[in-house]
């Protein structure tokens, strides 16, 4: 018969492997579930909302074009570098929203930090663009929350 230490070790190992498998599955990049295939057909939506919701950021590039980022929600302030690493167009953000589970919570955030921890402001685009994204999210049953609202 196995000793108590062996049984406890086996349980800890099994739980660790289970947690690692779950963590790896939850690390799927938001870009992987676009919601729209290249041919324009809707792909399957996520069946579950993100654990801590999603975050949306917006900024203008050097040419004045609006860029966006959709990231998994966390309890920490993201760095500006993290936010800007994979810029998306408005169409790509809509594709991201299309792939989200019905009822998903998306917070539109306006602040990140620089390498020293100082705040960096991420402005909202013009009201018409904001309204377009709000309406699109609502049509896909995704809850898009604006700052202060």
MILORO-164729 format. One record per atom (N, C-alpha, C, O): x, y, z; residue in three letters. Coordinates in pm, whole numbers, padded with zeros to 5 digits, always signed. Each point is the difference from the previous one (the first is absolute). Layout:
BEGIN
XYZALA/...
This chain:
BEGIN
+00085-00118+00000UNK/-00085+00118+00000UNK/+00089+00124+00000UNK/+00103+00003+00067UNK/-00143+00099-00141UNK/+00080+00121-00013UNK/-00002+00079+00130UNK/-00098+00001+00074UNK/+00209+00065-00047UNK/+00009+00081+00121UNK/-00079+00129-00017UNK/-00034+00038-00112UNK/+00005+00028+00222UNK/-00073+00127-00005UNK/+00078+00103-00079UNK/-00058+00079-00074UNK/+00191-00078+00089UNK/+00084+00096-00074UNK/-00013-00022-00149UNK/-00010+00096-00076UNK/+00009-00220+00033UNK/-00011-00032-00143UNK/-00135+00045-00054UNK/-00008+00055-00109UNK/-00097-00079+00185UNK/-00135+00039-00043UNK/-00010+00152-00008UNK/-00052+00053-00099UNK/+00100+00017+00199UNK/-00005+00146+00001UNK/+00081+00055-00116UNK/-00045+00090-00070UNK/+00165-00145+00049UNK/+00084+00045-00111UNK/-00073-00022-00133UNK/+00002+00087-00087UNK/-00065-00203+00071UNK/-00074-00030-00123UNK/-00114+00097-00022UNK/-00022+00046-00112UNK/-00050-00013+00217UNK/-00110+00097-00011UNK/+00051+00138-00037UNK/-00059+00068-00085UNK/+00167-00027+00147UNK/+00058+00132-00031UNK/+00046+00003-00145UNK/-00023+00098-00070UNK/+00088-00203+00026UNK/+00047-00007-00138UNK/-00117+00004-00097UNK/+00005+00073-00099UNK/-00109-00149+00127UNK/-00117-00003-00088UNK/-00067+00137-00006UNK/-00038+00046-00108UNK/+00023+00020+00223UNK/-00061+00134+00002UNK/+00086+00100-00074UNK/-00051+00087-00071UNK/+00182-00097+00088UNK/+00092+00091-00069UNK/-00013-00015-00150UNK/-00007+00100-00072UNK/+00004-00223+00023UNK/-00014-00024-00143UNK/-00135+00050-00050UNK/-00008+00056-00109UNK/-00097-00077+00187UNK/-00132+00049-00036UNK/+00001+00152-00011UNK/-00054+00055-00096UNK/+00114+00013+00193UNK/+00007+00147-00001UNK/+00082+00049-00117UNK/-00038+00097-00065UNK/+00150-00161+00038UNK/+00084+00041-00113UNK/-00075-00014-00131UNK/+00010+00087-00087UNK/-00084-00195+00070UNK/-00076-00020-00123UNK/-00106+00108-00014UNK/-00021+00052-00109UNK/-00046-00018+00219UNK/-00102+00106-00003UNK/+00060+00136-00029UNK/-00057+00078-00075UNK/+00173-00050+00136UNK/+00067+00128-00024UNK/+00044+00011-00144UNK/-00015+00106-00061UNK/+00069-00213+00005UNK/+00045+00003-00139UNK/-00118+00023-00093UNK/+00012+00074-00097UNK/-00125-00135+00126UNK/-00117+00017-00085UNK/-00053+00142+00009UNK/-00055+00051-00098UNK/+00070+00016+00213UNK/-00053+00135+00016UNK/+00093+00106-00055UNK/-00036+00118-00004UNK/+00154-00156-00040UNK/+00097+00096-00052UNK/-00016+00024-00150UNK/+00087+00061-00061UNK/-00196-00108+00002UNK/-00022+00020-00142UNK/-00008+00149-00026UNK/-00076+00071+00066UNK/+00151-00023-00162UNK/+00002+00143-00033UNK/-00137+00043-00049UNK/-00068-00076-00069UNK/+00026+00199+00103UNK/-00130+00046-00048UNK/-00011-00006-00151UNK/-00110-00021-00052UNK/+00221+00038-00021UNK/-00002-00002-00144UNK/-00039-00137-00054UNK/-00044-00010-00114UNK/+00058-00095+00195UNK/-00029-00135-00048UNK/-00150-00022-00020UNK/-00040-00084-00081UNK/-00043+00158+00152UNK/-00145-00016-00013UNK/-00057+00123-00066UNK/-00069+00079+00064UNK/+00098-00062-00192UNK/-00038+00122-00069UNK/-00148+00015-00020UNK/-00051+00112-00002UNK/-00020-00223-00012UNK/-00143+00010-00021UNK/-00039+00010-00146UNK/-00112-00035-00036UNK/+00201+00083-00050UNK/-00029+00012-00143UNK/+00116-00063-00075UNK/+00116+00033+00023UNK/-00148-00125-00112UNK/+00104-00064-00078UNK/+00041+00093-00114UNK/-00072+00095-00030UNK/+00188-00120-00035UNK/+00043+00087-00110UNK/-00105+00013-00110UNK/-00005+00103-00067UNK/-00079-00203+00048UNK/-00105+00009-00102UNK/-00121+00078+00046UNK/-00095+00018-00077UNK/+00096+00030+00201UNK/-00110+00081+00051UNK/-00107-00081+00071UNK/-00100+00057+00044UNK/+00118-00187-00030UNK/-00098-00083+00069UNK/+00025+00003+00150UNK/+00115+00003+00044UNK/-00222-00003+00032UNK/+00015-00002+00145UNK/+00055-00134+00045UNK/-00050-00105-00040UNK/+00153+00110+00123UNK/+00053-00123+00058UNK/-00064-00017+00137UNK/-00066+00091+00049UNK/+00083-00206+00013UNK/-00062-00022+00131UNK/+00046+00104+00103UNK/+00116+00041+00002UNK/-00209-00002+00080UNK/+00031+00093+00110UNK/+00053-00078+00118UNK/-00022-00121+00012UNK/+00092+00191+00073UNK/+00043-00060+00126UNK/-00125-00042+00077UNK/-00104+00066-00007UNK/+00114-00174+00080UNK/-00115-00047+00076UNK/+00000+00053+00142UNK/-00103-00001+00068UNK/+00219+00047-00021UNK/+00010+00054+00135UNK/+00064+00138-00004UNK/+00086+00028-00084UNK/-00130+00057+00174UNK/+00059+00132+00014UNK/+00140-00013+00058UNK/+00030-00098+00069UNK/+00055+00195-00096UNK/+00133+00003+00058UNK/-00011+00012+00152UNK/-00092+00064+00050UNK/+00184-00124+00021UNK/-00005-00005+00147UNK/-00015+00139+00061UNK/-00083+00019+00089UNK/+00161+00076-00134UNK/-00006+00137+00053UNK/-00042+00099-00108UNK/+00038+00117+00005UNK/-00115-00164-00101UNK/-00046+00087-00107UNK/+00111+00034-00096UNK/+00109-00059+00005UNK/-00136+00154-00092UNK/+00096+00044-00100UNK/+00022+00150+00016UNK/-00083+00070+00059UNK/+00194-00023-00112UNK/+00033+00142+00005UNK/+00019+00050-00142UNK/+00059-00068-00084UNK/-00108+00188+00057UNK/+00015+00066-00129UNK/+00075+00130+00021UNK/-00031+00075+00093UNK/+00129-00048-00178UNK/+00078+00123+00004UNK/-00003+00062-00139UNK/-00016-00070-00100UNK/+00031+00202+00093UNK/+00005+00069-00128UNK/+00104+00112+00005UNK/+00024+00059+00105UNK/+00037-00033-00220UNK/+00099+00107-00014UNK/+00018+00031-00147UNK/-00044-00076-00086UNK/+00108+00186+00057UNK/+00030+00038-00138UNK/+00147-00026-00029UNK/+00087+00027+00083UNK/-00060-00081-00203UNK/+00139-00020-00039UNK/+00058+00132-00051UNK/-00068+00103+00002UNK/+00192-00105-00047UNK/+00069+00122-00045UNK/-00070+00067-00118UNK/+00014+00121-00019UNK/-00090-00197-00059UNK/-00072+00055-00115UNK/-00140+00047+00036UNK/-00072+00052-00085UNK/+00032-00069+00212UNK/-00132+00042+00043UNK/-00107-00107-00014UNK/-00117+00027+00026UNK/+00156-00148-00066UNK/-00096-00110-00012UNK/-00029-00059+00137UNK/+00089-00014+00084UNK/-00216-00020-00061UNK/-00037-00060+00128UNK/+00039-00146+00003UNK/-00026-00075-00094UNK/+00088+00037+00202UNK/+00046-00136+00025UNK/-00069-00049+00128UNK/-00042+00080+00084UNK/+00032-00210-00071UNK/-00068-00059+00115UNK/+00076-00123+00048UNK/+00080-00058-00073UNK/-00107+00020+00196UNK/+00050-00125+00055UNK/-00112-00062+00082UNK/-00071+00069+00072UNK/+00056-00200-00085UNK/-00094-00077+00081UNK/+00083-00101+00077UNK/+00065-00087-00058UNK/-00068+00099+00190UNK/+00083-00085+00086UNK/-00085-00065+00108UNK/-00106+00051+00037UNK/+00152-00163+00012UNK/-00068-00066+00112UNK/+00008+00089+00123UNK/+00103+00062+00026UNK/-00210-00056+00050UNK/-00005+00082+00120UNK/+00088-00056+00111UNK/+00016-00121+00015UNK/+00041+00212+00061UNK/+00082-00036+00116UNK/-00029+00099+00113UNK/-00078+00094-00018UNK/+00140-00115+00130UNK/-00014+00093+00114UNK/+00113+00100+00005UNK/+00017+00068+00101UNK/+00060-00057-00206UNK/+00114+00091+00002UNK/-00007+00096-00118UNK/-00067-00026-00100UNK/+00137+00136+00115UNK/+00010+00099-00107UNK/+00098-00053-00104UNK/+00113-00033+00033UNK/-00156+00026-00157UNK/+00086-00049-00108UNK/+00104+00107-00035UNK/-00021+00119+00023UNK/+00132-00164-00081UNK/+00100+00095-00048UNK/-00041+00046-00141UNK/-00068-00073-00072UNK/+00109+00192+00036UNK/-00030+00053-00133UNK/+00057-00092-00108UNK/-00061-00018-00105UNK/+00177-00041+00132UNK/+00062-00092-00097UNK/-00087-00123-00019UNK/-00016-00048-00113UNK/-00040-00005+00221UNK/-00090-00115-00006UNK/-00123+00032-00085UNK/-00044-00082-00080UNK/-00009+00201+00100UNK/-00121+00041-00070UNK/+00027+00016-00149UNK/-00080-00043-00083UNK/+00190+00104+00047UNK/+00028+00035-00140UNK/+00067-00110-00082UNK/+00024+00019-00119UNK/+00008-00132+00179UNK/+00079-00102-00070UNK/-00071-00057-00122UNK/+00067-00031-00099UNK/-00198+00015+00101UNK/-00076-00055-00113UNK/-00117+00092-00034UNK/-00115-00031+00033UNK/+00142+00145-00098UNK/-00109+00094-00030UNK/-00102-00060-00097UNK/+00035-00074-00092UNK/-00160+00108+00116UNK/-00111-00046-00082UNK/-00071+00118-00064UNK/+00000+00110+00055UNK/-00060-00133-00169UNK/-00086+00100-00063UNK/-00140-00011+00061UNK/-00028-00092+00077UNK/-00058+00185-00110UNK/-00139-00005+00048UNK/-00067-00129-00046UNK/-00071-00064+00078UNK/+00092+00026-00202UNK/-00058-00124-00053UNK/+00049-00120+00077UNK/-00078-00091+00030UNK/+00207+00088+00003UNK/+00055-00111+00075UNK/-00057-00007+00143UNK/-00019-00109+00054UNK/-00008+00225+00005UNK/-00062+00001+00133UNK/-00141-00059-00010UNK/-00041-00077+00086UNK/-00031+00112-00190UNK/-00134-00056-00019UNK/+00008-00151-00020UNK/-00088-00073+00047UNK/+00191+00025-00115UNK/+00020-00144-00015UNK/+00025-00065+00135UNK/-00051-00108+00028UNK/+00130+00174+00055UNK/+00027-00051+00135UNK/-00129-00010+00080UNK/-00027-00101+00065UNK/-00052+00206-00070UNK/-00127+00003+00072UNK/-00093-00110-00050UNK/-00069-00063+00080UNK/+00069+00039-00210UNK/-00085-00105-00057UNK/+00036-00138+00054UNK/-00087-00087+00008UNK/+00212+00067+00028UNK/+00043-00129+00052UNK/-00021-00018+00149UNK/+00021-00109+00053UNK/-00061+00215+00014UNK/-00019-00007+00147UNK/-00132-00066+00034UNK/-00095+00003-00077UNK/+00091-00062+00194UNK/-00122-00064+00050UNK/-00108+00105+00022UNK/+00029+00114+00036UNK/-00151-00154-00057UNK/-00113+00088+00033UNK/+00008+00031+00149UNK/+00022-00090+00082UNK/-00040+00217-00048UNK/+00008+00041+00140UNK/+00140+00040+00045UNK/+00018+00040+00115UNK/+00081-00049-00205UNK/+00137+00039+00035UNK/+00002+00145+00049UNK/-00076+00084-00048UNK/+00164-00055+00144UNK/+00018+00134+00054UNK/+00129+00058-00058UNK/+00107-00059+00014UNK/-00117+00174-00081UNK/+00117+00066-00058UNK/+00009+00140+00060UNK/-00092+00080-00015UNK/+00203-00052+00082UNK/+00023+00133+00057UNK/+00090+00078-00093UNK/+00110-00045-00034UNK/-00155+00163-00007UNK/+00080+00087-00086UNK/+00085+00085+00094UNK/-00052+00091+00065UNK/+00178-00120-00057UNK/+00089+00067+00094UNK/+00079+00112-00068UNK/+00031-00007-00119UNK/+00000+00110+00197UNK/+00069+00116-00056UNK/+00135+00026+00067UNK/+00056+00109-00014UNK/-00005-00208+00085UNK/+00128+00022+00067UNK/+00081-00129+00003UNK/-00053-00109+00021UNK/+00183+00125-00041UNK/+00099-00106+00017UNK/+00117+00067+00070UNK/-00013+00112+00049UNK/+00127-00179-00046UNK/+00116+00061+00066UNK/+00122-00011-00089UNK/+00007-00087-00088UNK/+00089+00175+00110UNK/+00127-00013-00072UNK/+00092-00091+00081UNK/-00041-00055+00102UNK/+00164+00039-00147UNK/+00092-00093+00066UNK/+00029+00038+00145UNK/+00031-00087+00082UNK/-00042+00215-00049UNK/+00025+00044+00138UNK/-00124-00010+00088UNK/+00007+00023+00121UNK/-00121-00056-00183UNK/-00124-00010+00076UNK/-00085+00127-00009UNK/-00110+00004+00055UNK/+00162+00099-00123UNK/-00077+00124-00016UNK/-00118-00024-00094UNK/+00011-00078-00094UNK/-00123+00144+00118UNK/-00119-00022-00083UNK/+00017+00053-00143UNK/+00060+00104-00023UNK/-00115-00179-00071UNK/-00007+00039-00141UNK/-00149+00000-00036UNK/-00070-00098+00027UNK/+00023+00206-00087UNK/-00140+00012-00036UNK/-00024-00060-00139UNK/+00075+00025-00094UNK/-00181-00103+00084UNK/-00047-00056-00126UNK/-00136+00063-00027UNK/-00099-00039+00062UNK/+00093+00136-00154UNK/-00124+00074-00023UNK/-00106-00081-00072UNK/+00029-00098-00069UNK/-00152+00140+00086UNK/-00109-00058-00076UNK/-00003+00064-00139UNK/+00035+00117-00014UNK/-00077-00191-00088UNK/-00015+00058-00133UNK/-00121+00093-00005UNK/-00070+00016+00100UNK/+00043+00045-00214UNK/-00117+00087-00012UNK/-00129-00073+00037UNK/-00010-00122-00012UNK/-00089+00200+00057UNK/-00126-00056+00049UNK/-00067-00094-00100UNK/-00060-00100+00040UNK/+00069+00131-00168UNK/-00063-00085-00102UNK/+00062-00140-00003UNK/-00071-00099-00015UNK/+00201+00092+00029UNK/+00069-00128+00000UNK/-00032-00077+00129UNK/-00019-00122-00002UNK/+00013+00194+00112UNK/-00036-00063+00128UNK/-00141-00058-00011UNK/-00024-00114+00039UNK/-00069+00193-00092UNK/-00139-00045-00015UNK/-00008-00122-00091UNK/-00076-00092+00027UNK/+00156+00092-00135UNK/+00000-00115-00092UNK/+00041-00128+00073UNK/-00062-00105-00017UNK/+00166+00114+00099UNK/+00044-00118+00074UNK/-00102-00041+00107UNK/-00023-00119+00021UNK/-00037+00217+00045UNK/-00104-00032+00099UNK/-00116-00073-00065UNK/-00047-00102+00051UNK/+00001+00154-00164UNK/-00113-00061-00070UNK/+00037-00140-00050UNK/-00081-00092+00009UNK/+00202+00078-00062UNK/+00043-00130-00050UNK/+00006-00101+00114UNK/-00049-00113-00013UNK/+00109+00153+00125UNK/+00011-00090+00115UNK/-00140-00041+00048UNK/-00024-00117+00028UNK/-00066+00213-00020UNK/-00137-00030+00043UNK/-00066-00099-00095UNK/-00074-00088+00043UNK/+00098+00103-00174UNK/-00060-00092-00097UNK/+00054-00141+00015UNK/-00066-00096-00041UNK/+00183+00081+00099UNK/+00062-00132+00023UNK/-00020-00046+00145UNK/+00059-00100+00042UNK/-00140+00171+00033UNK/-00030-00032+00141UNK/+00126+00004+00086UNK/+00017-00082+00092UNK/+00071+00176-00121UNK/+00122+00023+00078UNK/-00018+00133+00071UNK/-00042+00098-00061UNK/+00075-00094+00189UNK/-00016+00122+00081UNK/+00127+00082-00004UNK/+00101-00039+00057UNK/-00105+00152-00124UNK/+00114+00090-00013UNK/-00021+00118+00095UNK/-00097+00075-00014UNK/+00187-00061+00110UNK/-00010+00105+00100UNK/+00104+00108-00024UNK/+00119-00028-00014UNK/-00166+00151+00008UNK/+00089+00115-00021UNK/+00050+00051+00134UNK/-00063-00024+00104UNK/+00176+00095-00105UNK/+00050+00059+00125UNK/-00102+00096+00058UNK/-00063+00078-00072UNK/+00046-00085+00203UNK/-00092+00090+00068UNK/-00146-00028-00028UNK/-00086+00077+00041UNK/+00057-00186-00111UNK/-00140-00024-00034UNK/-00042-00130+00047UNK/-00115-00038-00020UNK/
